[in-house]
Amino acid sequence: MNAPTSHSKLNAWVDETARLCRPDRIVWLDGSESERKRLEEEAVASGELLRLNEKLLPGCLYHRTAANDVARTEHLTYICTPKKIDAGPTNNWMTPEEGYRRAGEIFAGSMRGRTMYVIPFSMGVVGSPFSKIGVQLTDSLYVALNMRIMTRMGRRVLDQLGSGGAFTKCLHGKAELDVNRRLILHFPQDNTIWSVGSGYGGNALLGKKCLALRIASHLARTEGWLAEHMLILGIERGGRTRYVTAAFPSACGKTNLAMLIPPAGLKGKGYKIWTVGDDIAWLRIGPDGQLWAVNPENGFFGVAPGTNSKSNPTALATIQRNTIFTNVALTAEGGVWWENGEGPAPKECLDWRGQPWRPGMKDAEGKPLAAAHPNSRFTAPAAQCPSISPEWENPQGVPISAVIFGGRRERVAPLVYESFDWNHGVYAGATVASERTAAQVGKLGEVRRDPMAMLPFCGYNMADYFAHWIEMGRRIPKPPRIFHVNWFRRDAHGKFLWPGFGDNLRVVEWMLERCDGRGAARKTPIGWVPAPEALDLTGLDLPAGALEQLLAVDRLDWEKEAESHEQFFSRFEGRIPPALVEQLAALKQRLRQAVAAY
């Protein structure tokens, strides 16, 4: 079809890509409802998707990926810059020339017999000063339908782009879905992403991690803002709503906090929780001197296993209609099921591979055989979330009172502490760590650093990323306070000391009190820790001594922790900004001055 835009550079790029990939036809998507129905019908007719039971799950679809294509492939994800130092030691690197050559060989002729869909999309509300426009070319109907949910896309984006606006060039192709011919490449200097050989969401929905974090983090550094792997949460009480952002590594309760339900013990205070975003935040300095944030996404791409009416009833309610389910179990009734979900396992169903499954089945090694893949997903419109904030599509964003970092630590890190100032907060974020669990590959309890939960997603050298955070602090007249949390501290018998989930609001409440200049706290070598009486524990029956353990700061543990910080910083070969080197020295000095364990 003829291109529906006068943007000469966009049209030339689409033509150039078509000559490389050789699709049978090119279809520009306009974002209309009639188009959605047509694409769904095509996907169902081809077998790429299945339509689920309309009575059980109205408007919902089902998809299975290739068995070798079930998660982000970090070892095949590269930052392509002229100099290796610009990608840094935590990213895979290749030169742009090699990246274009290697991926180009796979793309060549890969769309013969297929349709290439042109998807103009906006990350963020169309026309917002926060937003960025991308155009994704793909031969996947699954990707096209997911991008309809996860982004604002279609004709209105082309209208906003005009005849010469800037856009990120996003090229995706399934090729043979061969892991040996799979690459996810980012070219920051060209504002370009190439992904080939995968159909899985994180590798193929290029607006998400690829643009909204890896490319956006590079743009943010250049333009003076922040692109972060953070949820955005609104906490309303007495007619006043304040907003916080939070960054956690995987398995640390990020989505559950984004959709938190107040505990019974705090119901009398009249709290209402608003979800602005569950995964990504773009933050800019507002005209009032505060940091303002938007969620650039239009949907949720969540992990299904473990999502149930106890862990996250809000998410469960969100995905009851107009949702695409990926790699979950398919029931005989045309419904879906996953481990640690709702209700007992079906007596019989098809597993995520499409094979017959029943409870008690084991694999060749005698291990229980899961019906749903552990990384199975749902893609759902954010507008369907019962707790979605009235401000979630405000083009100016929401003002941020507090930034929260956290990890999963059995000991060492207390339940919560407040940083002394912005630079100290950046240090807390830069040294975030989690310990490996039994479900993860590696040594049990091994500490993994994941700064700001951005380790897999920073599009340039993380030492320079830390420096950008420090520079932002100099530029923000009214910076938010920065906190660190650890919901996962255990007692001597290995039991969790803190109940988590909705009760985490008790900790957030103390943070907001600190933002107001209240909230009793005691000074420790690592930061301000709540005084025991400062947390409202109404209705919460903690074991004797649990609160003291939760808030304990052990000097010897933290001396070892500081050594680990120093070892991590050494990976960056002298590039760590002086402000963080000073923070490390200051922590060591405070620990030396401590005459007793806190």
ZIZISUL-V65043 format. One record per residue. PHI is phi in whole degrees, 0 to 359 (NA if undefined). D_CENTER is the distance of its C-alpha to the mean C-alpha in whole Angstrom. Layout:
{{PHI;D_CENTER} {PHI;D_CENTER}}
This chain:
{{NA;36} {289;37} {294;34} {272;33} {214;32} {263;35} {286;32} {297;34} {291;31} {294;29} {298;32} {295;33} {292;30} {299;29} {296;33} {299;32} {292;30} {298;32} {294;35} {285;32} {270;31} {59;34} {291;32} {290;35} {208;34} {238;32} {236;30} {273;28} {271;26} {252;27} {83;25} {282;28} {293;28} {298;31} {295;29} {303;26} {298;29} {294;30} {296;27} {298;27} {297;31} {296;30} {294;27} {290;29} {297;33} {277;31} {86;30} {292;26} {226;25} {243;27} {270;28} {276;27} {301;30} {296;30} {284;32} {281;29} {220;26} {300;27} {76;25} {262;23} {233;23} {228;22} {218;22} {244;22} {273;21} {297;23} {298;23} {264;22} {219;19} {239;17} {197;14} {299;12} {260;15} {298;15} {288;18} {249;19} {257;16} {232;18} {257;19} {255;22} {231;24} {301;28} {246;28} {297;26} {297;25} {287;23} {277;20} {85;21} {285;21} {262;18} {247;17} {286;20} {225;22} {211;25} {289;27} {302;26} {300;30} {294;29} {298;25} {296;27} {293;30} {295;28} {290;26} {300;29} {295;31} {281;29} {293;28} {305;32} {71;33} {287;30} {255;30} {299;34} {82;35} {235;31} {258;30} {260;28} {268;26} {256;25} {243;22} {285;22} {218;19} {241;18} {270;14} {101;15} {301;18} {303;21} {91;23} {293;21} {297;22} {280;18} {284;17} {229;18} {258;19} {230;19} {230;21} {256;20} {255;23} {210;23} {253;25} {245;23} {295;23} {302;20} {295;18} {301;20} {288;20} {291;16} {295;16} {299;18} {278;16} {277;13} {227;15} {270;18} {220;20} {112;24} {303;27} {296;26} {288;24} {299;27} {299;29} {292;27} {293;27} {69;30} {263;32} {206;31} {292;27} {283;25} {210;22} {273;20} {276;22} {241;19} {252;21} {229;20} {214;23} {288;23} {49;27} {263;28} {53;24} {259;26} {298;24} {277;26} {230;26} {231;22} {213;21} {237;17} {241;19} {238;18} {243;21} {302;20} {291;24} {255;24} {53;21} {224;21} {230;18} {238;20} {227;19} {220;22} {94;22} {223;19} {243;19} {285;15} {312;12} {297;10} {267;13} {245;15} {275;13} {286;13} {286;12} {278;8} {296;7} {294;11} {275;12} {293;10} {239;9} {293;12} {288;14} {295;13} {297;13} {293;17} {298;18} {297;17} {297;19} {291;22} {259;22} {88;21} {218;18} {231;14} {245;11} {229;8} {275;5} {225;6} {282;8} {230;11} {232;14} {255;18} {240;21} {257;24} {206;27} {60;31} {83;30} {248;27} {244;24} {240;22} {237;18} {230;16} {247;12} {211;11} {238;8} {229;9} {296;9} {300;9} {66;12} {240;12} {85;12} {295;9} {295;9} {297;13} {290;13} {297;11} {240;14} {302;17} {245;20} {305;23} {288;25} {304;29} {295;30} {252;29} {302;29} {295;33} {275;31} {74;29} {292;26} {228;24} {254;20} {242;18} {268;14} {264;13} {196;10} {248;7} {215;4} {226;5} {228;9} {251;12} {236;15} {228;18} {281;22} {274;24} {297;27} {271;28} {87;26} {269;23} {271;20} {246;18} {229;15} {233;14} {267;11} {284;11} {268;10} {245;13} {207;12} {244;10} {243;9} {255;9} {281;11} {282;15} {305;17} {92;17} {276;16} {210;20} {288;22} {267;22} {288;18} {202;17} {298;20} {293;18} {297;15} {298;18} {292;20} {296;18} {263;18} {279;22} {206;22} {51;21} {239;19} {256;18} {259;18} {235;18} {62;19} {266;20} {279;24} {249;26} {274;29} {297;33} {278;32} {83;30} {253;27} {231;24} {207;24} {210;21} {297;22} {56;22} {254;21} {265;24} {76;28} {291;30} {297;29} {296;31} {296;34} {211;34} {196;31} {257;29} {282;26} {295;23} {273;26} {91;28} {262;31} {302;33} {220;31} {215;33} {303;32} {92;33} {293;33} {231;32} {275;32} {297;34} {266;33} {83;34} {271;30} {305;29} {264;28} {283;25} {281;25} {255;21} {293;19} {304;17} {254;14} {296;15} {226;13} {232;14} {243;13} {226;15} {296;16} {298;14} {298;18} {278;19} {292;17} {301;20} {257;19} {299;17} {289;18} {298;21} {260;20} {293;17} {250;18} {294;20} {297;21} {270;21} {84;18} {231;19} {283;20} {259;18} {272;20} {213;18} {247;15} {241;14} {247;13} {191;14} {213;14} {255;16} {231;20} {288;23} {213;25} {70;25} {282;23} {287;24} {307;22} {200;22} {213;23} {259;23} {289;24} {287;27} {197;26} {301;23} {298;24} {295;24} {294;20} {298;19} {299;21} {299;19} {291;16} {291;17} {248;18} {306;16} {217;16} {229;16} {262;19} {298;19} {259;20} {297;22} {276;20} {248;19} {288;21} {124;23} {287;25} {302;24} {86;23} {297;23} {274;21} {243;18} {282;17} {219;13} {306;14} {52;11} {57;9} {249;9} {308;12} {279;10} {236;9} {281;12} {273;15} {203;18} {301;19} {295;17} {296;21} {290;21} {297;17} {300;19} {297;22} {295;20} {300;19} {299;22} {296;24} {301;22} {300;23} {292;26} {265;26} {273;24} {297;28} {234;26} {290;23} {292;21} {282;22} {240;19} {233;19} {234;18} {235;18} {213;18} {282;19} {244;20} {292;23} {240;26} {271;30} {296;33} {261;32} {84;29} {270;28} {296;25} {275;27} {241;24} {287;24} {71;20} {49;18} {298;20} {292;22} {296;20} {299;21} {298;24} {284;22} {297;20} {301;24} {296;25} {301;23} {293;24} {296;27} {296;27} {296;26} {269;29} {82;31} {243;32} {80;30} {297;33} {210;31} {238;33} {277;32} {235;31} {299;31} {258;27} {150;27} {274;28} {251;28} {302;29} {295;32} {308;33} {280;34} {281;31} {268;29} {281;30} {256;30} {307;32} {80;32} {250;31} {258;33} {282;32} {299;34} {302;36} {84;35} {295;31} {296;31} {299;32} {294;31} {297;27} {259;28} {286;30} {234;30} {271;32} {298;33} {294;34} {300;30} {284;29} {295;31} {293;30} {298;26} {298;28} {297;29} {293;26} {301;24} {297;27} {297;27} {296;23} {298;24} {296;27} {298;25} {266;24} {51;28} {82;29} {268;27} {302;25} {299;26} {307;29} {300;27} {280;25} {298;28} {294;30} {296;28} {297;28} {298;32} {293;32} {298;30} {300;32} {294;35} {296;34} {292;34} {294;38} {283;39} {289;38} {265;41} {213;39} {290;36} {274;34}}
